[in-house]
Amino acid sequence: MKLKQLICALIAFSLLMPVVAGTPATQAPSGSPPPAPSDDESPPSIAYIEYGFRLFDRNGDGHITLDEAKASPPVVPYFRELDRDADGGISLAEWTAYFLQTAQR
């Protein structure tokens, strides 16, 4: 799956999961989402990556915990890879570095 498709799928899943599960939705980040990359070859913008991070950081503390990731199951298999310093949470810096490095592959 290409990076753009993965990010879009993760964002869409995180927004739809509460509806499917019948639980209240987490408040989405303020403002409209930044535009997705225009083609599959373009890397996502920093704003697009940060918006995705804020969707998963449900309590807004600046880290995505494993519990927060479990609310969006597609993130769980990547959790350890994203949590580069193994502190039990994914920081915005780790999230951004992962997606920018993945886009360069």
NORCORBEL-V371804 format. One record per backbone hydrogen bond with DSSP energy under -0.5 kcal/mol. NH is the residue of the N-H (numbers start at 0). CO is the residue of the C=O. Records with the same first field share a line. If there is no record, write none. Layout:
# NORCORBEL-V371804
NH->CO  CO
This chain:
# NORCORBEL-V371804
5->1
6->2
7->3
8->4
9->5
10->6
11->7
12->8
13->9
14->10
15->11
16->12
17->13
19->15
20->16
21->17
22->17
41->38
48->44
49->45
50->46
51->47
52->48
53->49
54->50
55->51
56->52
57->55
59->56
63->89
64->62
65->87
68->64
69->65
70->66  67
71->68
74->71
75->72
76->72
77->74
78->74  75
81->77
82->78
83->81
85->82
89->63
90->88
91->61
94->90
95->91
96->92
97->93
98->94
99->95
100->96
101->97
102->98
103->99
104->100  101
